Amino acid sequence: MSTPAVSTGLDRRFLTAIVDHYDGGPVGLEAIAATINDEAETLSELVEPYLLKIGFIVRTPNGRRVTREAYRHLGKQPPPPPRANRACSSDAKANEARANEWPRANERCAANVRIGE
């Protein structure tokens, strides 16, 4: 499966800001906008939906995080995944977001979400 191309320079700037300035996130949209000197509204309406759809970012309760796929697309080394037993929490939405971001390391979290539903 090939990686989708990022559509504009703004998309790449958005991803690069999260990776380079915020260590992959989580980070709020306003902070990203200030970092790349663009409007938060523009990012939320044009850039973020596309990056969410292609799986390059995820929304967490604490902000946006880039995925391992985004690191690969940017040609950067992703950080090691968190330990699965520390990553699980009682918050089902947080577990689901972690499972989407780090699928192999958090299979147990994803299973807990499915079982708990």
C-alpha positions in Angstrom: 0.0 0.0 0.0 1.5 3.3 -1.0 1.5 6.4 1.2 -0.8 9.2 0.1 1.0 12.3 -1.0 0.6 15.4 1.2 -1.3 17.8 -0.9 0.2 21.2 -0.1 3.3 22.8 1.5 1.0 23.8 4.3 0.3 20.2 5.1 4.0 19.4 5.3 4.7 22.5 7.4 1.9 21.4 9.8 3.4 17.9 10.2 7.0 19.1 10.4 6.1 21.7 13.1 4.5 18.9 15.3 7.5 16.6 14.8 10.3 19.2 15.1 8.9 21.6 17.6 6.7 19.4 19.7 8.4 16.0 19.5 5.4 14.5 17.7 2.8 16.0 20.0 0.4 16.2 21.6 0.0 19.8 20.8 -3.0 22.2 20.4 -4.1 23.7 17.1 -3.4 27.2 18.2 0.2 26.4 19.1 0.7 24.7 15.7 -0.8 27.8 14.0 1.5 30.1 15.9 4.6 28.0 15.1 4.0 28.0 11.3 2.6 31.5 11.3 -0.8 30.6 9.9 -4.4 30.9 11.0 -5.8 28.2 13.2 -9.1 28.4 11.4 -7.4 27.6 8.1 -5.6 24.7 9.6 -8.8 23.3 11.2 -10.9 23.6 8.0 -8.4 22.7 5.3 -5.3 20.9 6.6 -6.4 18.9 9.6 -9.3 17.0 8.0 -7.1 15.8 5.2 -4.3 14.7 7.5 -6.8 12.9 9.8 -8.4 11.1 6.8 -5.1 9.8 5.5 -3.9 8.8 9.0 -1.0 11.2 9.4 -2.4 12.7 12.6 -4.7 11.7 15.4 -6.7 13.7 17.9 -6.1 12.9 21.5 -7.6 14.5 24.6 -4.4 16.4 25.0 -4.0 17.6 21.4 -2.9 16.4 17.9 -0.2 13.8 17.5 1.5 12.7 14.4 1.4 9.0 13.5 4.3 6.7 12.7 3.2 6.8 9.1 3.7 10.6 9.1 7.2 10.2 10.4 7.9 7.8 7.6 6.4 10.1 5.0 8.6 13.0 6.2 11.7 10.7 6.1 12.2 10.9 9.8 12.7 8.2 12.4 9.7 7.7 14.6 10.2 7.5 18.4 9.9 4.1 20.0 6.3 3.2 20.9 5.3 3.5 24.5 5.2 0.4 26.6 1.7 -1.2 26.1 1.0 -1.7 29.8 1.8 1.9 30.7 -0.1 3.2 27.7 -3.5 1.6 28.7 -5.8 3.6 30.9 -9.3 3.4 32.0 -10.3 6.1 29.4 -11.7 4.1 26.4 -11.3 7.0 24.0 -7.7 7.6 25.0 -7.0 3.9 24.6 -8.6 3.9 21.1 -6.5 6.9 20.1 -3.3 5.2 21.3 -4.3 2.0 19.5 -4.8 3.9 16.3 -1.4 5.7 16.7 0.7 2.8 17.8 -1.3 -0.3 16.7 1.2 -3.1 17.6 2.3 -1.7 20.9 -1.2 -1.1 22.1 -3.1 -4.2 20.9 -4.0 -4.9 24.5 -5.5 -1.4 24.8 -7.5 -1.8 21.7 -8.8 -5.2 23.0 -9.8 -3.6 26.2 -11.8 -1.0 24.3 -13.6 -3.6 22.3 -14.2 -5.8 25.4 -15.4 -2.9 27.4 -18.0 -1.7 24.9 
